[in-house]
């Protein structure tokens, strides 16, 4: 199966109101060209799930700056003043989750689990509205799985079958997001022939990847 698409073709697969996971950390690992295409397209009312909103003019931060996001689920927003301003103005619904908790929620979705139990957030605003479960005399929050319509991720190396390699912090959230979305689009820096990546170096198997952006 030929998975290759152009940046514009990839952008056309993302529509108003979709829930979109964006991989990476402070823009590193974001699919930069695809995000730029979404900004140009003007797709709106998105629910974005990501570690952070980067900076106002970097990666996923551009979608915030351009007022294309309606709901945000993230672990921190302090590097993007536009996110903070829109939240305070009531223009953007923000759900902040502890970083490890969000990672586990996404992993749970990809693994088909009913959720994860954690003590992180007990006694804080994080527990508001969440079910508590007692195990062996200890209380935990039940954090439910988090899925998306589409995951858009960056990768350093991708073979023609969609097997992915990440370097450094670019892999943050990308491998688990690739398992927890109905459609996965990857924007790689380098494309190599199938079979040229050592199996032990593959972080995301190609079976999870639906489309590969070829620039």
C-alpha positions in Angstrom: 0.0 0.0 0.0 1.3 3.4 -1.0 1.0 5.6 2.1 2.6 8.8 0.6 0.7 12.0 0.5 1.6 15.7 0.0 1.4 18.2 2.8 -1.8 19.6 1.2 -3.4 16.2 0.8 -2.6 15.5 4.5 -4.2 18.8 5.5 -7.3 18.0 3.6 -7.9 14.9 5.8 -8.3 17.1 8.9 -11.7 18.9 9.2 -13.4 21.4 11.5 -14.3 20.0 15.0 -11.9 17.0 14.9 -9.9 15.8 17.9 -6.2 15.9 17.0 -3.2 14.6 18.9 0.0 16.5 18.2 3.3 14.8 19.1 6.4 16.4 20.4 7.8 18.7 23.1 8.0 22.5 22.8 7.7 22.1 19.0 10.4 19.5 18.7 8.6 16.5 17.1 5.7 18.6 15.8 4.9 18.1 12.1 5.8 21.7 11.2 4.8 21.7 7.5 1.5 20.1 8.2 0.7 22.5 11.0 1.5 25.4 8.6 -0.8 23.9 6.0 -3.6 23.7 8.6 -3.1 27.3 9.6 -3.4 28.3 5.9 -6.4 26.1 5.5 -8.1 27.7 8.5 -9.6 24.5 9.9 -11.3 25.5 13.2 -13.0 24.3 16.4 -10.3 21.7 16.9 -9.8 19.8 20.1 -6.0 19.5 20.5 -4.3 16.9 22.7 -0.6 17.6 23.2 2.1 17.9 25.8 2.3 21.7 25.5 1.4 24.5 23.1 5.0 25.4 22.3 5.5 29.1 21.6 3.2 31.5 19.8 4.8 31.1 16.4 6.2 27.6 16.8 4.5 24.4 15.7 1.2 23.7 17.4 1.4 27.2 19.0 0.4 28.6 15.6 -2.9 26.9 15.8 -3.6 28.5 19.1 -2.4 31.9 17.9 -4.7 31.7 14.9 -7.7 30.9 17.1 -8.3 27.5 15.5 -8.5 25.5 18.7 -11.7 25.3 20.8 -10.6 22.7 23.4 -7.1 21.9 24.6 -5.9 19.0 26.7 -2.2 19.5 27.7 0.3 19.3 30.5 1.5 22.9 30.5 0.9 26.1 28.6 3.3 28.5 30.3 5.5 29.1 27.2 2.7 30.4 25.1 1.0 33.6 26.3 -1.7 33.3 23.6 -2.9 30.1 25.2 -3.1 31.7 28.6 -4.8 34.9 27.3 -7.4 32.9 25.4 -8.1 30.6 28.4 -8.5 33.6 30.7 -10.8 35.3 28.2 -13.0 32.2 28.0 -12.2 31.6 24.3 -10.3 28.4 24.9 -11.3 25.5 27.1 -8.2 24.2 28.7 -7.8 20.9 30.6 -4.5 20.5 32.3 -3.3 17.1 33.2 -0.1 15.9 35.0 2.4 14.9 32.2 2.7 11.3 33.3 -1.0 10.9 33.7 -1.7 12.2 30.2 0.9 9.9 28.7 -0.7 7.0 30.5 -4.2 7.9 29.4 -3.0 7.9 25.8 -1.1 4.6 26.3 -4.2 3.1 27.8 -6.3 4.0 24.8 -3.7 2.5 22.4 -3.6 -0.7 24.6 -7.3 -1.1 24.8 -7.4 -0.6 28.6 -10.3 0.9 30.5 -8.1 3.5 32.2 -5.3 3.9 34.6 -5.2 4.3 38.4 -2.9 7.0 39.9 -2.5 8.9 43.1 -1.2 11.9 41.2 -3.6 14.8 41.7 -5.4 13.5 44.8 -6.4 16.4 47.0 -6.0 18.9 44.2 -8.2 20.5 41.5 -7.1 17.6 39.2 -9.4 15.2 41.0 -12.6 17.3 40.4 -15.3 15.2 38.8 -13.2 12.0 38.6 -14.0 8.6 40.0 -11.9 7.4 42.9 -11.1 3.7 43.4 -9.7 2.1 46.5 -7.1 -0.8 46.0 -5.6 -2.5 49.0 -6.6 0.3 51.3 -5.1 3.0 49.0 -7.2 5.6 47.1 -6.5 6.3 43.4 -8.0 8.5 40.7 -9.4 6.6 37.7 -8.0 8.4 34.6 -9.9 7.3 31.5 -8.3 6.6 28.1 -7.8 9.5 25.7 -8.2 8.9 22.0 -8.3 11.1 18.9 -9.7 11.2 15.4 -6.2 11.8 14.1 -2.6 11.9 15.4 -0.2 14.1 13.6 3.4 13.4 14.5 6.9 14.2 13.4 9.7 11.6 13.0 13.4 11.8 12.1 13.4 8.7 9.9 10.6 6.8 8.2 10.8 3.9 5.8 8.4 3.4 2.9 6.2 1.2 5.0 5.9 3.8 7.8 8.3 2.3 10.4 9.5 5.3 12.4 12.6 6.4 14.3 12.7 9.4 16.6 15.7 11.1 18.1 16.0 12.9 21.4 12.9 14.7 22.7 11.2 14.5 19.3 9.8 11.1 20.5 7.9 12.6 23.4 4.3 11.4 23.1 4.7 10.4 19.4 5.0 6.6 19.8 1.9 6.4 22.1 -0.1 8.8 20.1 0.4 6.7 17.0 -1.5 3.9 18.8 -4.4 5.9 20.1 -5.9 7.6 17.0 -8.2 6.5 14.2 -5.8 7.9 11.6 -2.1 8.6 11.9 -0.2 11.0 9.7 3.6 11.3 10.0 5.8 14.1 8.7 9.4 12.6 8.5 12.6 14.4 8.0 14.1 11.6 6.0 12.5 8.7 4.1 14.5 5.5 3.5 13.7 2.2 1.8 11.8 -0.5 3.7 14.2 -2.8 5.4 17.0 -0.2 5.9 16.0 0.5 9.6 17.2 -2.1 12.1 14.2 -3.6 13.7 15.4 -2.8 17.2 15.5 0.9 16.3 11.9 1.1 15.2 9.9 3.1 17.8 6.6 3.1 15.9 5.8 0.1 13.7 4.5 1.0 10.2 1.2 -0.8 10.9 0.1 2.2 13.0 0.9 4.7 10.3 -1.7 5.5 7.7 -0.1 8.3 5.7 3.4 9.6 5.2 4.0 13.2 4.1 6.5 13.3 1.2 7.7 16.8 0.5 
